[in-house]
Amino acid sequence: MECEICGRPIRGKGFKILVEGSEMTVCEDCKNYGIEKPKVSQKKSFAPRPIISKPANRPRDLSIDLGEELVENFHIIIRRERERRGWSQEDLAKKIQEKVSLIKKIENAEITPEPEVIEKLERVFDIKLRERVEEVKVETKRVNMTPTLGDIVVIRRKRKS
């Protein structure tokens, strides 16, 4: 093995050093050109595998509750309320303690505001920008399909049990 700095053959065990963020194996003469790399124990740690379980029987009707959702024209409402009060975007930003650039992006519908910002805007303007979304029912029908490889593995595991 050769020294990665001077190129001379390394006799014995080389030194691992860090030179400007790069790890190098060098001879004893060149080990002062960097910081000696601390020795790390070689213990292997195994992270526990996550257990993923699939429900045995899937329901035919899946209910999805989306909760509250931001109204579609939120940016227009915010701009209208701000202008109605005679505030500039800078004034509004100060009142809700946010950046002016955020207000500009919200009013131009470039971004959807975070829930915390929505709450601040609702409080300042005394309006609701979120509306309750009704529960959506999704009906799934089991169609006669050819099984996938995953289905076959599940079937074989059930037979072995």
CORUR-V157931 format. One record per pair of residues at least 24 apart in sequence whose ideal C-beta (glycine too) atoms are under 8 Angstrom apart, sorted by sequence separation. I is the first residue (numbers start at 1). J is the second residue. D is the distance in Angstrom with one decimal. If there is no record, write none. Layout:
((I & J & D) (I & J & D))
This chain:
((1 & 25 & 6.7) (3 & 27 & 4.0) (6 & 30 & 5.5) (96 & 120 & 4.1) (5 & 30 & 4.2) (82 & 107 & 7.7) (96 & 121 & 6.4) (3 & 29 & 7.8) (3 & 30 & 5.5) (5 & 33 & 6.0) (78 & 106 & 6.1) (79 & 107 & 4.7) (96 & 124 & 5.7) (78 & 107 & 6.0) (95 & 124 & 5.4) (75 & 106 & 6.0) (74 & 106 & 7.8) (75 & 107 & 5.4) (92 & 124 & 7.3) (75 & 108 & 6.9) (75 & 109 & 4.2) (74 & 113 & 7.7) (70 & 112 & 6.4) (70 & 113 & 7.8) (78 & 121 & 6.1) (82 & 125 & 7.9) (74 & 118 & 8.0) (81 & 125 & 4.4) (81 & 127 & 6.4) (78 & 125 & 7.5) (70 & 118 & 6.6) (77 & 127 & 6.8) (78 & 129 & 7.5) (77 & 129 & 6.6) (74 & 129 & 5.1) (71 & 128 & 7.9) (71 & 129 & 5.8) (70 & 129 & 6.1) (71 & 130 & 6.9) (70 & 130 & 5.7) (71 & 131 & 5.5) (69 & 130 & 6.4) (68 & 130 & 4.3) (69 & 131 & 6.3) (68 & 131 & 6.6) (68 & 132 & 5.7) (69 & 133 & 4.8) (67 & 132 & 7.5) (68 & 133 & 6.8) (67 & 133 & 6.6) (66 & 133 & 4.4) (66 & 135 & 8.0) (65 & 135 & 5.2) (66 & 136 & 7.0) (64 & 135 & 7.1) (63 & 135 & 5.8) (64 & 136 & 4.9) (63 & 136 & 7.6) (64 & 137 & 7.9) (63 & 137 & 5.9) (64 & 138 & 6.4) (62 & 137 & 7.6) (63 & 138 & 7.7) (61 & 137 & 5.8) (62 & 138 & 4.7) (61 & 138 & 7.2) (61 & 139 & 5.7) (62 & 140 & 6.4) (60 & 139 & 6.7) (61 & 140 & 7.6) (60 & 140 & 5.8) (60 & 141 & 7.7) (58 & 140 & 7.4) (60 & 142 & 7.8))
